[in-house]
Amino acid sequence: MTRTVTVGLDGSPESRAAAEWAAREAQLRGLPLKIVHVFEPLPAHVARAPLLGAETVQQWTEEVPREAAAGLRLRHPGVEVLTDRLSGNPAQALTEAADVAELMVLGSRGFGAVGGFAVGSVSLAVLAHAERPVVLVRAEEQAADEHKTDPVGIPSAATPFRPVVLGLDTASPDETLLEFAFDSAVRRNASLRVVHAWPEPPTAFYRFYGDAELYGTLVHEQAKVLTEVLRSWRQKFPGVEVIESSRCGSAAQVLVDAARESSLVVVGRRIRTSPLGAHIGHVAHAVLHHVVAPVAVVPHD
């Protein structure tokens, strides 16, 4: 069965922006686009209300994906658009849809000029539990935002893509995460900026004599580790320009800083559960709340 680029659509501006991004991604990947609309059954006493009868609700839930699909087919003529109407808990239904997709795309309200996302409970639940990559797209996302400005500084979807940015832990570099990032760069004909952050050495707090030499040694060693991790991937994807960035500091802050002017930011999520349930990790959480570009969260072992 052919996997699809799947998008959750509820008729909101943020989900419509996600659908547009998903259509562009489907075209890049040569895959069908599936629009999923989840209908939560109304309580019996609400369904019997004159203005919110079952027939009215059903008609609305059918019209939303149908009309969205028609518009997407017009704007993206090379993409096969499918629709699927599900019933039940939205978070659970979208997570199940994500697990059989190539990737799931969800919309989220943006913070406007401040940047980043206002991540809702449904999106967080899907991000934390899906076994396939999930991409979060803010409501204000436009195709031109992913591209470099033209020679006179005007945003344009006709210019080359901005870099894809990958946050990587060199202590446990996962192949699924690296494959997704390199593949995304290839499909965009974009460079890949691989970002690795490492903690400040303890002696930096005391400023002993020789700290500068120690720091310089650490910078060299950490950069060398990143180069070694990426060596085989450079050989596997020789056409991708790889920009290595190894910096001292908080992993979350370093990645957020590096993600400015990017077309896509890729972060990992280790598949594990704690006594409090699944979670997405503090680095991914920080990126989601402070980066305006689409963010792909890739689950891995």
C-alpha positions as a Markdown table, in Angstrom:
| # | Residue | x | y | z |
|---|---|---|---|---|
| 1 | Met | 0.0 | 0.0 | 0.0 |
| 2 | Thr | 1.3 | 3.4 | -1.0 |
| 3 | Arg | 1.9 | 5.7 | 1.9 |
| 4 | Thr | 0.5 | 9.2 | 1.8 |
| 5 | Val | 1.3 | 12.6 | 3.0 |
| 6 | Thr | -1.6 | 13.0 | 5.4 |
| 7 | Val | -3.0 | 16.2 | 6.9 |
| 8 | Gly | -5.5 | 16.8 | 9.6 |
| 9 | Leu | -8.1 | 19.3 | 8.6 |
| 10 | Asp | -10.8 | 20.8 | 10.8 |
| 11 | Gly | -11.6 | 23.9 | 8.7 |
| 12 | Ser | -9.5 | 26.3 | 10.8 |
| 13 | Pro | -7.0 | 28.7 | 9.2 |
| 14 | Glu | -4.1 | 26.8 | 10.7 |
| 15 | Ser | -5.2 | 23.5 | 9.4 |
| 16 | Arg | -5.8 | 25.0 | 5.9 |
| 17 | Ala | -2.2 | 26.4 | 6.0 |
| 18 | Ala | -1.0 | 22.9 | 6.9 |
| 19 | Ala | -3.0 | 21.4 | 4.0 |
| 20 | Glu | -1.2 | 23.8 | 1.6 |
| 21 | Trp | 2.2 | 22.8 | 3.0 |
| 22 | Ala | 1.2 | 19.1 | 2.8 |
| 23 | Ala | 0.2 | 19.5 | -0.8 |
| 24 | Arg | 3.6 | 21.0 | -1.7 |
| 25 | Glu | 5.4 | 18.3 | 0.3 |
| 26 | Ala | 3.4 | 15.6 | -1.5 |
| 27 | Gln | 4.4 | 17.0 | -4.8 |
| 28 | Leu | 8.1 | 17.0 | -3.7 |
| 29 | Arg | 7.8 | 13.4 | -2.6 |
| 30 | Gly | 5.7 | 12.2 | -5.5 |
| 31 | Leu | 3.0 | 10.9 | -3.2 |
| 32 | Pro | -0.8 | 11.3 | -2.8 |
| 33 | Leu | -2.1 | 13.7 | -0.3 |
| 34 | Lys | -4.8 | 12.5 | 2.1 |
| 35 | Ile | -7.0 | 14.9 | 3.9 |
| 36 | Val | -8.3 | 13.5 | 7.2 |
| 37 | His | -11.2 | 15.1 | 9.0 |
| 38 | Val | -12.1 | 13.7 | 12.4 |
| 39 | Phe | -15.7 | 14.0 | 13.5 |
| 40 | Glu | -16.4 | 13.8 | 17.2 |
| 41 | Pro | -19.9 | 12.3 | 17.8 |
| 42 | Leu | -22.1 | 14.7 | 19.6 |
| 43 | Pro | -23.8 | 13.8 | 22.9 |
| 44 | Ala | -27.3 | 12.6 | 22.3 |
| 45 | His | -29.0 | 15.6 | 23.9 |
| 46 | Val | -26.9 | 18.0 | 21.7 |
| 47 | Ala | -27.5 | 16.1 | 18.5 |
| 48 | Arg | -31.2 | 16.4 | 19.1 |
| 49 | Ala | -31.0 | 20.2 | 19.3 |
| 50 | Pro | -32.8 | 22.0 | 16.4 |
| 51 | Leu | -29.8 | 24.0 | 15.2 |
| 52 | Leu | -27.3 | 21.3 | 15.7 |
| 53 | Gly | -29.0 | 18.2 | 14.5 |
| 54 | Ala | -27.1 | 15.1 | 13.4 |
| 55 | Glu | -27.8 | 15.8 | 9.7 |
| 56 | Thr | -26.5 | 19.4 | 9.9 |
| 57 | Val | -23.3 | 18.2 | 11.6 |
| 58 | Gln | -22.8 | 15.4 | 9.2 |
| 59 | Gln | -23.3 | 17.7 | 6.2 |
| 60 | Trp | -20.7 | 20.1 | 7.6 |
| 61 | Thr | -18.1 | 17.4 | 8.3 |
| 62 | Glu | -18.5 | 16.1 | 4.7 |
| 63 | Glu | -18.3 | 19.6 | 3.1 |
| 64 | Val | -15.1 | 20.7 | 4.8 |
| 65 | Pro | -12.8 | 18.0 | 3.4 |
| 66 | Arg | -14.6 | 17.9 | 0.0 |
| 67 | Glu | -14.3 | 21.6 | -0.6 |
| 68 | Ala | -10.7 | 21.7 | 0.7 |
| 69 | Ala | -9.8 | 18.8 | -1.7 |
| 70 | Ala | -11.4 | 20.6 | -4.6 |
| 71 | Gly | -9.3 | 23.7 | -3.9 |
| 72 | Leu | -6.1 | 21.8 | -3.5 |
| 73 | Arg | -6.6 | 20.0 | -6.8 |
| 74 | Leu | -6.9 | 23.3 | -8.5 |
| 75 | Arg | -3.9 | 24.9 | -6.9 |
| 76 | His | -1.7 | 21.7 | -7.1 |
| 77 | Pro | -2.8 | 20.0 | -10.3 |
| 78 | Gly | 0.0 | 17.4 | -10.1 |
| 79 | Val | -1.0 | 16.0 | -6.8 |
| 80 | Glu | -3.5 | 13.2 | -6.2 |
| 81 | Val | -5.8 | 14.3 | -3.4 |
| 82 | Leu | -7.8 | 11.8 | -1.3 |
| 83 | Thr | -10.1 | 12.4 | 1.6 |
| 84 | Asp | -11.0 | 10.3 | 4.6 |
| 85 | Arg | -13.6 | 11.1 | 7.3 |
| 86 | Leu | -13.0 | 9.5 | 10.7 |
| 87 | Ser | -15.1 | 9.4 | 13.8 |
| 88 | Gly | -13.9 | 9.4 | 17.4 |
| 89 | Asn | -11.3 | 11.1 | 19.6 |
| 90 | Pro | -9.3 | 13.5 | 17.4 |
| 91 | Ala | -5.9 | 12.8 | 19.0 |
| 92 | Gln | -6.3 | 9.1 | 18.8 |
| 93 | Ala | -7.7 | 9.1 | 15.3 |
| 94 | Leu | -5.0 | 11.4 | 14.0 |
| 95 | Thr | -2.3 | 9.3 | 15.7 |
| 96 | Glu | -3.6 | 6.2 | 14.1 |
| 97 | Ala | -3.8 | 8.0 | 10.7 |
| 98 | Ala | -0.2 | 9.2 | 11.2 |
| 99 | Asp | 1.1 | 5.7 | 11.9 |
| 100 | Val | 0.1 | 4.5 | 8.3 |
| 101 | Ala | 1.3 | 7.7 | 6.6 |
| 102 | Glu | 4.6 | 8.7 | 5.2 |
| 103 | Leu | 4.3 | 11.7 | 7.4 |
| 104 | Met | 1.5 | 13.6 | 9.2 |
| 105 | Val | 1.0 | 17.3 | 8.9 |
| 106 | Leu | -0.8 | 19.4 | 11.5 |
| 107 | Gly | -1.6 | 23.1 | 11.8 |
| 108 | Ser | -1.1 | 25.2 | 14.8 |
| 109 | Arg | -1.8 | 28.8 | 15.7 |
| 110 | Gly | 1.2 | 31.0 | 15.3 |
| 111 | Phe | 2.4 | 33.6 | 17.8 |
| 112 | Gly | 2.5 | 36.3 | 15.0 |
| 113 | Ala | 5.5 | 38.6 | 15.2 |
| 114 | Val | 6.9 | 36.8 | 18.3 |
| 115 | Gly | 7.3 | 33.6 | 16.2 |
| 116 | Gly | 6.8 | 29.9 | 17.0 |
| 117 | Phe | 3.6 | 27.9 | 17.6 |
| 118 | Ala | 0.8 | 27.8 | 20.1 |
| 119 | Val | 0.7 | 24.0 | 20.3 |
| 120 | Gly | -2.7 | 22.6 | 21.1 |
| 121 | Ser | -3.4 | 19.5 | 23.2 |
| 122 | Val | -4.4 | 17.4 | 20.1 |
| 123 | Ser | -1.2 | 18.3 | 18.2 |
| 124 | Leu | 0.9 | 17.6 | 21.3 |
| 125 | Ala | -0.7 | 14.2 | 21.8 |
| 126 | Val | -0.1 | 13.2 | 18.2 |
| 127 | Leu | 3.5 | 14.5 | 18.3 |
| 128 | Ala | 4.1 | 12.5 | 21.5 |
| 129 | His | 2.6 | 9.2 | 20.4 |
| 130 | Ala | 2.9 | 8.9 | 16.6 |
| 131 | Glu | 5.3 | 6.4 | 15.2 |
| 132 | Arg | 5.9 | 8.3 | 12.0 |
| 133 | Pro | 7.2 | 11.8 | 11.4 |
| 134 | Val | 4.8 | 14.6 | 12.2 |
| 135 | Val | 5.2 | 18.2 | 10.8 |
| 136 | Leu | 3.7 | 21.2 | 12.5 |
| 137 | Val | 2.9 | 24.2 | 10.3 |
| 138 | Arg | 1.9 | 27.6 | 11.7 |
| 139 | Ala | -1.2 | 29.4 | 10.5 |
| 140 | Glu | 0.7 | 32.2 | 8.8 |
| 141 | Glu | 2.9 | 29.8 | 6.7 |
| 142 | Gln | 3.2 | 30.8 | 3.0 |
| 143 | Ala | 5.1 | 29.0 | 0.2 |
| 144 | Ala | 7.5 | 32.0 | -0.2 |
| 145 | Asp | 8.5 | 31.7 | 3.5 |
| 146 | Glu | 10.5 | 28.6 | 2.7 |
| 147 | His | 12.5 | 30.2 | 0.0 |
| 148 | Lys | 15.3 | 32.8 | -0.2 |
| 149 | Thr | 14.3 | 36.3 | -1.1 |
| 150 | Asp | 14.8 | 37.4 | -4.7 |
| 151 | Pro | 17.6 | 39.8 | -5.8 |
| 152 | Val | 15.7 | 42.8 | -4.6 |
| 153 | Gly | 14.7 | 41.3 | -1.3 |
| 154 | Ile | 11.1 | 40.3 | -2.1 |
| 155 | Pro | 9.9 | 36.9 | -0.8 |
| 156 | Ser | 9.3 | 34.5 | -3.7 |
| 157 | Ala | 8.5 | 30.8 | -4.1 |
| 158 | Ala | 10.5 | 30.9 | -7.4 |
| 159 | Thr | 13.8 | 31.2 | -5.6 |
| 160 | Pro | 15.9 | 28.3 | -4.1 |
| 161 | Phe | 14.8 | 26.8 | -0.8 |
| 162 | Arg | 16.3 | 28.0 | 2.5 |
| 163 | Pro | 18.5 | 25.4 | 4.3 |
| 164 | Val | 17.0 | 22.4 | 6.1 |
| 165 | Val | 18.2 | 22.5 | 9.7 |
| 166 | Leu | 18.8 | 19.3 | 11.7 |
| 167 | Gly | 19.4 | 19.1 | 15.4 |
| 168 | Leu | 21.6 | 16.2 | 16.1 |
| 169 | Asp | 22.9 | 14.4 | 19.2 |
| 170 | Thr | 26.3 | 13.0 | 18.2 |
| 171 | Ala | 26.3 | 10.7 | 21.2 |
| 172 | Ser | 23.4 | 8.7 | 19.7 |
| 173 | Pro | 23.0 | 9.8 | 16.0 |
| 174 | Asp | 19.9 | 8.0 | 14.8 |
| 175 | Glu | 19.7 | 6.8 | 11.2 |
| 176 | Thr | 16.0 | 7.4 | 10.8 |
| 177 | Leu | 16.5 | 11.1 | 11.8 |
| 178 | Leu | 19.5 | 11.6 | 9.5 |
| 179 | Glu | 17.8 | 9.9 | 6.6 |
| 180 | Phe | 14.7 | 12.1 | 6.9 |
| 181 | Ala | 16.8 | 15.3 | 7.1 |
| 182 | Phe | 19.1 | 14.4 | 4.1 |
| 183 | Asp | 16.1 | 13.2 | 2.1 |
| 184 | Ser | 14.3 | 16.5 | 2.8 |
| 185 | Ala | 17.3 | 18.5 | 1.7 |
| 186 | Val | 17.6 | 16.5 | -1.5 |
| 187 | Arg | 14.0 | 17.0 | -2.5 |
| 188 | Arg | 14.3 | 20.7 | -1.9 |
| 189 | Asn | 17.7 | 20.9 | -3.6 |
| 190 | Ala | 18.7 | 22.8 | -0.4 |
| 191 | Ser | 21.7 | 22.7 | 1.8 |
| 192 | Leu | 21.5 | 20.9 | 5.1 |
| 193 | Arg | 22.8 | 22.6 | 8.3 |
| 194 | Val | 23.5 | 20.0 | 11.0 |
| 195 | Val | 23.6 | 21.5 | 14.4 |
| 196 | His | 25.2 | 19.9 | 17.5 |
| 197 | Ala | 25.4 | 21.6 | 20.9 |
| 198 | Trp | 27.7 | 20.6 | 23.7 |
| 199 | Pro | 27.7 | 21.7 | 27.4 |
| 200 | Glu | 30.1 | 24.3 | 28.7 |
| 201 | Pro | 33.0 | 22.7 | 30.6 |
| 202 | Pro | 32.8 | 23.0 | 34.4 |
| 203 | Thr | 36.1 | 24.9 | 34.7 |
| 204 | Ala | 34.5 | 27.8 | 32.7 |
| 205 | Phe | 32.8 | 28.8 | 36.0 |
| 206 | Tyr | 36.2 | 29.3 | 37.7 |
| 207 | Arg | 38.2 | 30.8 | 34.9 |
| 208 | Phe | 41.4 | 29.0 | 35.8 |
| 209 | Tyr | 44.6 | 29.6 | 33.9 |
| 210 | Gly | 44.5 | 27.5 | 30.8 |
| 211 | Asp | 40.8 | 27.6 | 30.3 |
| 212 | Ala | 41.1 | 29.1 | 26.9 |
| 213 | Glu | 43.3 | 26.3 | 25.8 |
| 214 | Leu | 40.9 | 23.7 | 27.2 |
| 215 | Tyr | 38.0 | 25.4 | 25.5 |
| 216 | Gly | 39.8 | 25.4 | 22.2 |
| 217 | Thr | 40.6 | 21.7 | 22.5 |
| 218 | Leu | 36.9 | 20.9 | 23.2 |
| 219 | Val | 35.8 | 23.0 | 20.2 |
| 220 | His | 38.1 | 21.0 | 18.0 |
| 221 | Glu | 37.2 | 17.6 | 19.4 |
| 222 | Gln | 33.4 | 18.3 | 19.2 |
| 223 | Ala | 33.7 | 19.5 | 15.7 |
| 224 | Lys | 35.7 | 16.4 | 14.8 |
| 225 | Val | 33.1 | 14.1 | 16.3 |
| 226 | Leu | 30.3 | 15.8 | 14.2 |
| 227 | Thr | 32.4 | 15.4 | 11.0 |
| 228 | Glu | 32.9 | 11.7 | 11.7 |
| 229 | Val | 29.2 | 11.1 | 12.3 |
| 230 | Leu | 28.4 | 12.8 | 9.0 |
| 231 | Arg | 31.1 | 11.2 | 6.9 |
| 232 | Ser | 29.2 | 8.2 | 5.6 |
| 233 | Trp | 26.1 | 10.4 | 5.1 |
| 234 | Arg | 28.0 | 12.8 | 2.9 |
| 235 | Gln | 29.0 | 9.8 | 0.8 |
| 236 | Lys | 25.5 | 8.5 | 0.6 |
| 237 | Phe | 24.1 | 12.0 | -0.4 |
| 238 | Pro | 27.0 | 13.5 | -2.3 |
| 239 | Gly | 24.8 | 16.2 | -3.9 |
| 240 | Val | 23.8 | 17.7 | -0.6 |
| 241 | Glu | 25.8 | 20.7 | 0.7 |
| 242 | Val | 26.3 | 20.0 | 4.4 |
| 243 | Ile | 27.0 | 22.8 | 6.8 |
| 244 | Glu | 28.4 | 21.6 | 10.1 |
| 245 | Ser | 27.7 | 23.7 | 13.2 |
| 246 | Ser | 29.1 | 22.5 | 16.5 |
| 247 | Arg | 28.5 | 25.0 | 19.3 |
| 248 | Cys | 28.9 | 25.2 | 23.1 |
| 249 | Gly | 25.6 | 25.9 | 24.9 |
| 250 | Ser | 22.1 | 24.8 | 25.6 |
| 251 | Ala | 20.9 | 22.4 | 22.9 |
| 252 | Ala | 17.5 | 24.1 | 22.7 |
| 253 | Gln | 18.9 | 27.6 | 22.4 |
| 254 | Val | 21.6 | 26.7 | 19.9 |
| 255 | Leu | 19.1 | 25.0 | 17.6 |
| 256 | Val | 16.6 | 27.8 | 17.8 |
| 257 | Asp | 19.3 | 30.3 | 16.9 |
| 258 | Ala | 20.5 | 28.2 | 14.0 |
| 259 | Ala | 16.9 | 27.6 | 12.7 |
| 260 | Arg | 16.4 | 31.2 | 11.7 |
| 261 | Glu | 16.0 | 31.6 | 7.9 |
| 262 | Ser | 15.3 | 27.9 | 7.4 |
| 263 | Ser | 12.8 | 26.0 | 5.2 |
| 264 | Leu | 12.3 | 23.1 | 7.5 |
| 265 | Val | 13.6 | 22.2 | 11.0 |
| 266 | Val | 14.1 | 18.5 | 11.9 |
| 267 | Val | 14.3 | 17.2 | 15.4 |
| 268 | Gly | 14.1 | 13.8 | 16.9 |
| 269 | Arg | 11.9 | 12.2 | 19.5 |
| 270 | Arg | 13.0 | 9.1 | 21.3 |
| 271 | Ile | 10.2 | 6.5 | 21.4 |
| 272 | Arg | 9.9 | 5.9 | 25.1 |
| 273 | Thr | 7.4 | 6.3 | 27.9 |
| 274 | Ser | 7.8 | 7.5 | 31.4 |
| 275 | Pro | 5.5 | 7.1 | 34.4 |
| 276 | Leu | 3.9 | 10.3 | 33.3 |
| 277 | Gly | 3.3 | 9.1 | 29.8 |
| 278 | Ala | 4.9 | 9.9 | 26.4 |
| 279 | His | 6.6 | 13.2 | 25.8 |
| 280 | Ile | 8.4 | 15.0 | 23.0 |
| 281 | Gly | 11.5 | 16.2 | 24.9 |
| 282 | His | 12.6 | 19.7 | 26.0 |
| 283 | Val | 14.6 | 20.5 | 22.8 |
| 284 | Ala | 11.7 | 19.6 | 20.4 |
| 285 | His | 9.3 | 21.5 | 22.7 |
| 286 | Ala | 11.5 | 24.6 | 22.6 |
| 287 | Val | 11.9 | 24.5 | 18.9 |
| 288 | Leu | 8.1 | 24.2 | 18.4 |
| 289 | His | 7.5 | 27.3 | 20.5 |
| 290 | His | 10.3 | 29.5 | 19.2 |
| 291 | Val | 10.8 | 28.6 | 15.5 |
| 292 | Val | 8.5 | 30.0 | 12.8 |
| 293 | Ala | 9.5 | 27.5 | 10.0 |
| 294 | Pro | 7.7 | 24.2 | 9.7 |
| 295 | Val | 9.1 | 21.7 | 12.3 |
| 296 | Ala | 9.3 | 18.0 | 11.6 |
| 297 | Val | 9.5 | 15.7 | 14.7 |
| 298 | Val | 10.9 | 12.3 | 13.8 |
| 299 | Pro | 10.4 | 9.5 | 16.3 |
| 300 | His | 13.2 | 7.0 | 16.6 |
| 301 | Asp | 14.4 | 4.2 | 19.0 |
